[in-house]
Structures are given as C-alpha cells and as structure tokens.
Amino acid sequence: MKNNPNAVWEVYDLTTDLGEQNNLAAQHPEFIPQFEAIVKREHRPSHLQEWEFVDPKFEVKK
C-alpha cells in the first residue's frame, strides 16, 4: 500500500496457503468493503511523514 496506494486488496487463506500463492479476493468480494471500513476506522495518523500513506493530511514524499 505504501508503494502503490491504488493497489487492490489481496485475500489469502493462511491456514492452507502460507506462501500466499492463491489470491482469493475475486471469490470473496464481500470482504473488500469490510477491509476498507476497518482501515478507515482504525487508522491513526503517523507523526512520521514517510509512514503516512493512508489518507495523508500532507503531501507524501515519493
């Protein structure tokens, strides 16, 4: 996310796919709005500009 804020969510079943080889996001699109809501709700702004890439309040250096 830091390198590509527009990256799509990936979903893995880590009980059977520890190597994250099988992205299940297409089979479970209902998870994506839930993930977005969690990130929006739980995000706390960073005091370090380089770490602030979720809804930044200032211009992020690239």
Secondary structure as GFF3:
##gff-version 3
##sequence-region A 1 62
A	DSSP	three_ten_helix	25	27	.	.	.	ID=ss1
A	DSSP	alpha_helix	31	42	.	.	.	ID=ss2
A	DSSP	three_ten_helix	49	51	.	.	.	ID=ss3
###
